[in-house]
């Protein structure tokens, strides 16, 4: 029995998604960015080549799940010396350098440990992540000053939820500019870890086919790289979104000024769709009831804010208290991005399921008030 509110992650759907992606890029390594959903780590280890971790906490999750270090790319905007030391001691396969300072720290740690580290230099797309082309080129010129660093290639990720070919072409041009500059220097780049940021559809009749139309556009933009370098594709949302659902129970139905407000035990502190604005867009929802009559509802959570609107107006079968609403396509980010601590309400249960495993409780519902005061710590 599922106790709501709850996230449920279907591992069979996750496997199907990964298999479809890999069938389209059989010659390309696939990396899962665990920030999209760290609860999937134990189940996805054997489905992909690498897991990208971006913080000491995410590395701790991988260690707890006994992820082989050879399967880890250690990334992240801020890396302190102790972060890098922990990653090196664990033996992670690759570390990314987002700045000259990070490269110096990697060299320092490896020199002290008398070991080497494979390093990707991250090229920026015009934000706080990575380095601009001139900085990367200067580091490439001076790699001999980092004898404990084994230059492994370039890391590039420009964003998320991209659907227009122009955005992918801009990424392509940016990376090609660096590759051309390196070639002029006689420096070989053998590997590109590329995050395409291919968008998935949450609201407009969401379907796998639409998702993979976006994926095809992204792959078309970088297909020529396959001829010159080994290519890795890094994704989080695109891999994980479809495997997750969020279940929440109708607790009260309150008509007011012509609006049927449905108050549920979930809310915006649990459910977060990229692009949702004050519940104006309608995600994919299913209902436990099969009553033939229909009505229009405004689905709201229990937070003391007018912003806690999951769906502003949606037509559903006639609802009653105790009915369960299921929000689909929330396998990525909802569980980590939604403001769980707001108003000190209970955090959802977390489950995984598959045909072979059945339903497995991963985390009991947690009282968030413990994190919001000085007395419980």
C-alpha positions in Angstrom: 0.0 0.0 0.0 1.3 3.5 -0.9 1.0 6.1 1.7 0.5 9.6 0.2 2.0 12.0 -0.5 4.5 9.8 -2.3 7.0 9.6 -5.1 7.1 6.3 -7.0 9.9 5.4 -9.4 9.3 2.6 -11.8 12.6 0.9 -12.6 11.1 -1.0 -15.6 10.1 2.3 -17.3 13.6 3.7 -16.5 15.2 0.6 -18.1 13.0 1.0 -21.2 13.9 4.7 -21.5 17.7 4.0 -21.2 17.4 1.2 -23.7 15.7 3.4 -26.2 18.3 6.1 -25.8 21.2 3.7 -26.2 19.6 2.1 -29.2 19.8 5.5 -31.0 23.4 6.2 -30.0 25.0 2.7 -29.8 28.5 4.1 -30.4 28.3 6.8 -27.7 28.8 6.4 -24.0 25.8 7.4 -21.8 26.2 9.3 -18.5 23.4 9.8 -15.9 23.5 13.1 -14.0 22.4 12.0 -10.6 21.3 15.4 -9.5 18.1 14.7 -11.5 17.2 12.0 -9.0 19.7 10.4 -6.7 17.3 7.7 -5.5 17.8 6.0 -8.9 21.5 5.5 -8.3 21.4 1.8 -7.1 19.1 0.9 -10.0 20.8 2.7 -12.9 24.4 1.8 -12.1 24.5 -1.0 -14.7 22.4 0.8 -17.3 24.9 3.6 -18.1 28.7 4.0 -18.5 29.1 6.8 -16.0 27.3 8.6 -13.2 28.0 12.3 -13.0 28.2 13.6 -9.4 28.4 17.3 -8.6 28.9 17.6 -4.9 30.5 15.8 -1.9 27.0 14.7 -0.8 26.3 13.1 -4.2 29.6 11.3 -4.0 28.6 10.0 -0.5 25.4 8.7 -2.0 27.4 6.8 -4.6 29.8 5.4 -2.0 26.9 4.2 0.1 25.4 2.5 -2.9 28.8 0.9 -3.6 29.1 2.5 -7.1 32.4 1.4 -8.5 34.7 4.5 -8.7 35.5 3.7 -12.3 31.9 4.7 -13.1 32.0 8.2 -11.6 32.7 11.5 -13.2 33.2 14.1 -10.5 31.9 17.5 -11.7 30.5 20.6 -10.0 31.0 24.3 -10.0 32.7 24.5 -6.6 35.4 22.0 -5.6 37.4 22.6 -2.5 40.7 20.8 -1.8 39.0 18.3 0.6 36.3 17.5 -2.1 39.0 16.7 -4.6 41.0 14.7 -2.0 37.9 12.6 -1.2 37.3 12.0 -4.9 40.9 11.1 -5.6 41.0 8.7 -2.6 37.9 7.0 -3.7 39.4 6.6 -7.2 36.8 8.3 -9.3 37.4 7.7 -13.0 37.3 11.4 -14.2 37.3 14.8 -12.5 36.2 18.0 -14.3 38.1 21.2 -13.9 35.8 24.3 -14.0 38.6 26.8 -13.5 42.4 27.2 -13.4 42.2 27.1 -9.6 40.5 23.7 -9.7 43.1 22.3 -12.1 45.8 23.5 -9.7 44.0 21.9 -6.7 43.7 18.6 -8.6 47.5 18.7 -9.4 48.3 19.5 -5.8 46.2 16.7 -4.3 47.5 14.1 -6.8 51.1 15.2 -6.2 50.6 14.7 -2.5 49.0 11.3 -3.1 51.6 10.4 -5.7 48.9 9.5 -8.2 47.3 10.7 -11.4 43.8 11.9 -12.3 42.0 12.0 -15.6 40.7 15.5 -16.1 38.1 17.1 -18.4 38.4 20.8 -18.9 34.9 22.4 -18.9 34.1 24.9 -21.7 31.5 27.5 -20.7 28.4 28.3 -22.8 28.4 31.8 -21.4 27.4 31.3 -17.7 29.2 30.7 -14.4 30.0 27.1 -15.4 33.3 26.2 -16.9 35.9 28.5 -18.6 35.9 30.5 -21.8 37.7 29.4 -24.9 40.8 31.6 -24.3 41.2 30.2 -20.7 40.9 26.6 -21.8 43.4 27.2 -24.6 45.9 28.7 -22.2 45.5 25.7 -19.9 46.0 23.3 -22.9 49.3 25.2 -23.7 50.6 24.6 -20.1 49.5 21.1 -19.4 53.1 20.1 -18.9 53.0 22.2 -15.7 50.5 19.6 -14.3 52.4 16.3 -14.4 49.9 14.5 -12.3 47.0 15.5 -14.5 46.1 13.3 -17.5 44.2 15.5 -19.9 41.2 13.4 -20.9 39.1 15.8 -23.0 36.5 18.5 -22.8 33.3 18.8 -20.9 30.4 20.9 -22.2 26.9 21.4 -21.0 24.8 24.5 -21.8 21.4 24.1 -20.1 18.2 22.1 -20.0 14.9 21.8 -21.8 16.2 22.9 -25.2 13.9 22.1 -28.1 15.0 24.5 -30.9 17.7 23.5 -33.4 19.2 27.0 -33.2 20.2 26.4 -29.6 21.9 23.1 -30.4 23.7 24.7 -33.4 25.0 27.4 -31.1 26.5 24.7 -28.8 28.0 23.0 -31.8 29.7 26.2 -33.0 31.0 26.9 -29.5 32.6 23.5 -29.1 33.9 23.5 -32.7 35.6 26.9 -32.0 37.6 25.3 -29.2 38.5 22.2 -31.2 39.7 24.3 -34.0 41.9 26.5 -31.7 43.4 23.3 -30.2 44.1 21.9 -33.6 46.0 25.0 -34.6 48.2 24.4 -31.5 48.7 20.8 -32.4 46.8 19.6 -29.4 44.7 16.6 -29.7 41.3 16.4 -28.0 40.2 12.7 -27.8 37.0 12.8 -25.8 34.0 15.1 -25.5 31.5 14.7 -22.6 28.5 16.6 -24.0 25.3 17.5 -22.2 22.7 18.2 -25.0 19.9 19.4 -22.6 17.3 17.9 -24.9 13.9 18.9 -23.7 11.0 16.7 -22.6 7.3 17.6 -22.9 5.5 18.0 -19.6 2.3 19.7 -20.7 1.3 19.6 -24.4 0.1 16.0 -24.8 3.4 14.6 -23.4 4.7 11.5 -25.1 8.0 9.7 -25.6 7.8 10.3 -29.4 7.8 14.1 -28.8 10.7 13.7 -26.4 12.7 11.8 -29.0 12.0 14.3 -31.7 13.9 16.8 -29.5 16.6 14.2 -28.9 17.1 13.7 -32.6 17.6 17.4 -33.2 20.2 17.5 -30.4 22.1 14.5 -31.8 22.0 15.9 -35.4 23.8 19.1 -34.2 26.8 17.1 -32.8 26.9 14.1 -35.2 30.1 15.3 -36.9 32.0 15.1 -33.6 31.7 11.3 -33.7 34.1 11.3 -36.7 37.0 12.9 -34.8 36.5 12.2 -31.0 35.1 9.7 -28.6 31.8 11.1 -27.5 29.9 10.8 -24.3 26.3 12.0 -23.8 25.4 13.3 -20.3 21.7 13.6 -19.3 19.6 13.7 -16.2 16.0 15.0 -16.8 15.7 13.2 -20.2 16.6 9.9 -18.7 14.7 10.1 -15.4 11.5 12.1 -15.9 9.2 9.4 -17.3 9.9 6.8 -14.7 8.4 8.8 -11.8 5.0 9.7 -10.6 3.6 11.6 -7.6 0.5 10.4 -5.8 -1.5 12.7 -3.6 -4.9 12.2 -1.8 -7.9 14.5 -2.0 -8.5 15.7 1.5 -11.1 18.3 1.0 -13.3 19.8 -1.7 -14.3 23.4 -1.1 -16.5 25.4 -3.5 -15.8 29.1 -3.3 -17.0 31.9 -5.6 -17.7 29.4 -8.4 -14.4 27.6 -8.1 -14.1 24.0 -6.8 -10.9 23.9 -4.8 -9.5 20.5 -4.3 -7.1 20.4 -1.3 -4.6 17.6 -1.5 -1.9 16.3 0.9 0.8 17.2 -1.6 1.7 20.6 -3.0 4.3 22.8 -4.7 6.7 21.8 -1.8 6.6 18.3 -3.3 5.9 18.7 -7.0 7.9 20.8 -9.4 7.5 20.9 -13.2 10.0 22.9 -15.2 8.0 25.7 -16.9 5.0 25.5 -14.7 3.7 29.0 -13.7 1.2 29.3 -10.9 -0.6 26.1 -12.0 -1.6 27.6 -15.4 -0.3 24.6 -17.4 -1.9 21.2 -17.1 0.5 18.2 -16.7 -0.4 14.6 -17.2 -2.8 13.6 -14.4 -4.7 10.4 -13.8 -7.4 9.8 -11.2 -8.2 6.7 -9.1 -12.0 7.1 -9.7 -13.9 6.1 -12.8 -17.0 8.1 -12.1 -18.6 9.1 -15.4 -19.6 12.6 -14.4 -17.0 15.3 -14.8 -16.3 18.7 -13.3 -13.7 21.5 -13.3 -11.3 21.8 -10.4 -8.5 23.9 -9.0 -6.0 21.6 -7.4 -4.2 23.2 -4.5 -1.9 22.0 -1.7 -1.9 22.7 2.0 0.7 25.5 2.2 -0.2 28.9 3.5 0.5 30.7 0.3 -1.6 31.5 -2.8 1.3 30.2 -4.9 0.5 26.6 -3.8 -1.6 25.8 -6.9 -0.7 22.5 -8.7 -3.3 23.1 -11.5 -5.4 26.2 -11.9 -8.2 24.6 -13.8 -8.6 21.1 -15.0 -11.6 18.9 -16.0 -11.5 15.5 -14.2 -14.0 12.8 -13.3 -16.2 13.9 -10.3 -13.9 13.8 -7.3 -14.6 12.8 -3.6 -12.5 13.0 -0.5 -10.1 10.0 -0.5 -9.6 9.9 -4.2 -5.9 9.7 -5.3 -4.5 12.0 -8.0 -1.4 10.8 -9.9 0.9 13.3 -11.5 3.1 11.7 -14.1 6.5 12.5 -15.6 8.0 13.7 -12.3 10.9 11.3 -12.0 13.5 14.1 -12.3 14.0 17.1 -10.0 10.7 17.2 -8.2 12.1 15.2 -5.4 15.2 17.5 -5.0 14.1 20.9 -6.3 10.7 21.3 -4.7 10.9 23.3 -1.4 10.3 20.4 1.0 11.0 22.4 4.2 8.5 25.2 3.5 5.9 25.4 6.3 7.5 22.4 8.1 5.1 19.9 6.6 5.8 16.2 6.3 8.0 15.2 3.4 6.7 12.5 1.1 7.4 8.8 1.2 9.6 7.5 -1.6 9.1 4.1 -3.3 10.7 2.2 -6.2 8.9 -0.6 -8.1 9.4 -3.1 -10.8 7.9 -6.4 -11.9 10.7 -8.4 -10.3 11.1 -6.3 -7.1 7.5 -5.3 -6.5 7.0 -2.2 -4.4 9.9 -1.2 -2.2 9.8 1.6 0.4 13.0 3.7 0.0 12.2 6.4 2.5 9.5 6.9 5.1 7.7 10.2 5.1 9.8 12.6 7.2 8.8 15.4 9.5 10.5 18.5 8.1 10.1 20.6 11.2 13.1 18.8 12.6 15.3 20.7 10.1 13.6 24.1 10.8 14.5 24.6 14.5 17.4 24.6 16.9 15.9 22.1 19.3 15.9 18.9 17.3 19.6 19.1 16.2 
